[in-house]
Amino acid sequence: MMETQLINRFEQRIRELRLPLGLTLWNDQTVKPVVPQQVTIKVRSPKVLASLAHPSMGRLARHYVEQELDVEGEAREIVRMAEELSEPATVGGGGSRIRKWIEHSRVFDRKAIRYHYDVGDDFYGLWLDRRRVYSCAYYRRADDTLDIAQEQKLDHVCRKLELKPGERFLDIGCGWGALVIWAAQRYQVRATGITLSRYQHDYAQSRIREAGVERLCEVRLLDYRDVPEDEPFDKIASVGMFEHVGKKNLPLYFAKIYRLLKPGGLVMNHGITLNSPEQEELGSGIGEFIDDYVFPGGELVHVSQVIAEMSGQGLECRDVECLRPHYARTLWQWVGRLEANRNAALATVGEKMFRIWRIYMAGSAHAFERGWMSVFQVLAGRPTADGALALPLTRDYMYGSER
């Protein structure tokens, strides 16, 4: 009787919302929409019915990842319908969970980073661009490919920092080494990248050797807190890393950057943020899903807090740019490439990991499009003793002719 009530509740909801969504149960019973069907949920276990009757995006994602339900359809439509099905009070911002305080120790952060990034280089290679840039691309034109857009992002960072030959450049959270190699090749800086992922470190070192830039470029397996301060850097970038730092550690993080910079030096912090100062995390169970399956210990803040924390540690913010539309487009391209390489992904990481990454990236793309979260590049510097910070008067220098 309870199962029948739950099924009837779900059927009533999709009919009221006029969703092109159908349901197939483990016993071959079906529920059809009143409009042409675009997405089909195939339920493998009766315990899924409670989540369908009272859905949240996070619960539905968990059932999908744990293979308690299957979903057929285009990824954009799947996440759109998951939002429409979810109870309105839970969607978007304002997650209601009381989150346990996380101590971002060196041991915790190292384990968290390796859980996320050491899935395997071959897996990431299936859907990232040719340089393996795992962060928001930068699209100048409507027809930009992912490869072109990621190279444009690398150069956009270098231009903002006004990199010059011979300068010491640090990339905190350097991934597979794309930015340090680009900066060494195109701007002749002495580039150092740091990562906590052994896979990324080894891959980046091999790419540095292939590029022939060992004299100018190195990647070290190192926590940002342990970077030596005896020889400060002229320029620092942190792209897609500070989300792992933890809210309570932001003062420590930006204070470390301040000490690592020469007076007059510049830093560019590129990271994902929440889109409302009142948010604690993403709602509808999305934050919990990401924490449990994708980014253990990841924490987001509003861009105003980023600026406040940087300023509180003596870093003067000089330019802020929102790249939210760029990240939505990047993620959808990643999803498409992953789906196109489904068989290879299954052979590499298995069904569960494939599902985690498919639904995580599709859900994230949707969240960026809906404005539940954003991504900002914040350019700041450590002023000299007399208050000087040598930057051009306008932003024109960031958009010169392509190299």
N, C-alpha and C positions, 0 to 999 in steps of 0.2 A: 504493500500500500504506500509506504514512504517513498519508494523508488518511483512509483507512478505519479505521486504528487510533485516530486522534484522534476520529473520529465515534463509534466504539464506546465509547471512554472516556467521552465526554460522555453518551451514552445510558445507560451503566451508572450514571453518577453521578446523573442525574435520577431514575432508577428506584429507586436505593438510598435517595435522599432523599425519594422520593415527591412530587416537585415537580410542580405543575400547569403544566408548561412544555414546549412543543413546539419543534421546530426544522424550518425549511424551508431547504434549500440552494439555491444558484444554479442547480443542474440539476434542481430540483423534487423532489429526494429529501427525504423527511420522516422525522423521529423523533418518535414519539408518547409521551406520558407514560402511566403506568399509572393515573392519576387524571384526572378531568375537566380539560381544558385551559383555563387562564385567560390565559396569556401565550404569545406566539409570537415567537421570534427568527428573522428572515429574514436569512440570511447571503449577502452579495453577493460576497465574495472568499474564496478558500481560506486566505489568511493569517490569517483570523479564527479558524480551527479550533484553532490552538495556544493561543490565549487562552481558548477555551472548554474545552479539556482541562485547562489550568492557570490558572484564572481569578482575577482580582482585580477589585474594584469599579472601580478606576481604569482598568484596561485595557479593560474592557467599556464604560465611559463614553467612552473615546477612540474606540473603533470606532464607537460610536453617533454621536458628534459628527461624525466624519469620513465618515459615511454608508457605512461598510463593512458595517454591519448595520443592520437596522430592527427595532424592537420594537413589537409590538401588545399592548395591555393597559392596565390601570389602573396609574397611576404608583406607587401604594403597593405593589402586588404586584410590579412590575418591580424596584424597589430591594430589596424583601425577598428576592426570589429571587436577585438579584445577590449579596447577602450570604451566603445559604445556599450558593451555588455556590462562593464564594471560599474559598480555603484558610484554615483557621481561624487559623493563626499570623499572618496578614496583616490580619485584620479588626480594626476599632476603633482602639485606640491603639498606640503603639510603632512608628511608621514606621521602617523600616530604612535609608532612603536617607541618605547623608552629604550634607547640604545645604550648598551653597556659601554662604559668608557674604555677606550683602547689605548694601551701603552705601546707607542710606536718605538720599541726598543730596536737595537740593531739586529738582534736575532729574529724578532717578529717580522721586521721589514724585509729581511733577507729571505725568509721562508715565503712571505706573501708574494714578493716579486718573482721568485722562482716558480711558485705555483702558477702564476699567470703567464709568464714569458717562456718558461722552459718546457712548454708543451711540445716543442720541436720546431727546428728551423724549416723543415720541409712543409709543415702545416701552414705556417705564416706565409711561406713562399707561394702557396696556392692562390692567395687572394690579395696580398699586398702588391705594391708597384715594384718595379725592377730594382729599386734601391732599398726596398723594405723600410719605408717610412711609416711608422705606426702612430700617426697623429693626423690632425686635420690638414687636408690639402688646401691649396689656394688657387681658385679658378678666376682667371682673367677674362676668359671668353666662354661662350656657351658650348663650344665644341671641344674644349680642352679635355684631353684624355687624363686618366689618373696619373700616368707617368709624368706628363707635362705639368700637371697641377702640383704634384709633390716637388718637382724641381723648382717650380715658381715659389713654393712655400719656403724651401731651403734658402733660396736667394733673398726672399722677402725678409727673413730673419737676419741674414748677413748684412743686408742694406740698412735695416733699422739700427743695427749695432755699429754701422760705419766701420766694418773691419778693414784693417790696413796691414800691408805686408810687415811681417816681423812681430806683430802683436801676439801676446799670449792669450789664447782663447780657451775657455772651459765650457763643455757641454755636460750639464748635470742630468743624468738619465739619458744616455746617448743612444739607447736602442742598439740597432745593428750597424751604427757608425756612419749613417748617411750624411749627417750635418757636419761632423768633423772632417770627413773626407772632402765634401763639397767646399768647405771653408779653406782647407789646405790647398786644394787644387785651384780654386777660382780666386782666392784672396791672399794666398801665400802667408797665412798666419801659422803660428805654432799651436796646434790644436790638441787638446787633451779631452777625452771623453771618459765618463765614469758610469758604470752600471753594476747592479747586483746580480744580474743574470749571467751565469756561466756560458750558456748557449750564445747569448748576444755577444759577450766578450770574445769568445773564440771565433765566432763568425766575423765580427768587425775586424779583428786582427788579421784574418785571412784576406778580407777585402782591402785593407790598408796595404798589405804586401802586393796584392794584384794591381792596385792603383799606382804603386811605386812612390808612395808618399811617406815611407817610414821615417824619413828625416824630419818631417814636419808634423807627424800625426801619431798619436798613440791612444789606446783605450785601456783603462785600468779597471780591475774588479775591486770596487771600492765604494764604501758608504760616503754620502756627501759630508757627513759629520767628521769624517776622518781625512779629508783632503788637507794636505799640509798648507800652512799659511805663511811659510817663510819667503815665498816668492809670489806676490800677488799677481792677479790676472788683469789684463786691460779690458777684456770683455767676457761676459758670461751669458750663456743661454740655458734655459730650462724649458723643455718642450714636452708637455704631456707627462710630467713627473710629479708636480707638487700635489696632485690629487692623492698621492700615496703618503704624504708627509704626516697628515693628521692635524686636526684643528689646533690642538694644544701645542703642537710643535712648530706652528707657523712662525712665532717670534724667534725661536731657535734657528729655524731654517733661513729666514731672511737676515738674521744677525750674522750667520755664518757667511752668507753671500756678501754682506757688507765688508766683513773682514777679509774675504778673498779678493775683493776688488781694490785696485789702485785708486787713490783719490783722482777723480775725474773719469773713472771707468764707468761702463754701462752694463746693465743687465736687462735681458728680455725674458719675462716669465709668461709662458704660453700654457694655459690650463683651462680645464672644464670647471664651470661654476654653476651654482644654482641661480635661478632667475628671479628670486624674490628674497629680500633680506630676512623675511619671517620664516623661510623654509629651514627645516632641520635636515630633511632628506627627501628624496623622491617618494611620492605617495603611491597608493594602489599596490603596495607590496613590492614595488620595483626595486627600491633601495635594498630591501632584505634579500631579494633574489640575487642581485649583483654581488652583495657582500658574501653570500653563501656559495655562489657558483663561479664568480668571475674575478672580482677584486676583493680579496679578504682585507678588511681594514681600510678600504678607500673611503675618504670623507671629502665632501664638497662644501664650499662656502660661497657667499655672494661676492661679486667683484668688488663691492665697496669694502668688504673685510680684507680682501687681498691688498687693496690700496692702503687701507689703514695700517695693516701689519707691516707692509713695506716701509711706509712713512715712519712708523714707530721705531724702526731700526735704523733710521737715518738715510734711507734710500728715497730720493726725490723722484716721483712719478712725472714723466714728461709727455707720455703718449699712451692712449688706450684705444685698442681697436677690437671690435666684436666680429667674430668669424662664424657666428651661428649657422647661417645658410650654407657656408662652405663645409661645415662638418656633417650636416645632414646629407649633402650630396656625396661626400667622401664615403660615409657609412653605407649608403645605398649601393655605391659602386662595389664596396667590399662584399656586401651581401650577394650581389649578382655574381661576382667572381667566385665566391665560396660555393654558391649553388651550382654554378657551371662546372665546378670541380668536385662535385659531391662524391663520386666514386673514389677519387684519389684521397679525399679527406677521410672517408670511412676506412680506407685501407691504412691510413696514416695514424689516425687518432681514435677511431671507433665511432659508433652511433651516438653515444651520449655526448661526447665532446663536440661532435658536429652540431648537434641540436643546441647545446649551450651557446655556441658562437653564432649560430644562425639567428636564434631568437634574441640573444643579447644585442647583436649589432642592429637587427631590424627594429627592436624596441628603442634602442638609443637614437637611431635615425628619426624615428617617430617623435621621440621626446624633444629632440632639437627642433624639428619642424613645428611642434606644438608650443614651443617656448617654455617648456618645463625646466630646461637647463640650457646653458650657453657655453661659449668658449671665448676667452679674451687673451689678447697679447698686450701685456703691460710693459712698456719700456721705461726704465728708471735708471738712475745713476747715483754714484757716490760723489757729491760735490767736493771740490777742493776746499782748503781752509778759508779761502776768500769767497766761497759760495759759487764759484764758477763750475759750469758743466758744458763742455764744448759740444753743442749740438747746433745744427743749422736753424735759422729762424722759422723756416716753414717745413712742411712734410714733403716737399718736392723731391728731396734727395732719395726718398724711399721708392720712387716710381720712375727712375731714369730708364734709359734704353736697356734692353736685355743684353746680358753679356754673351 
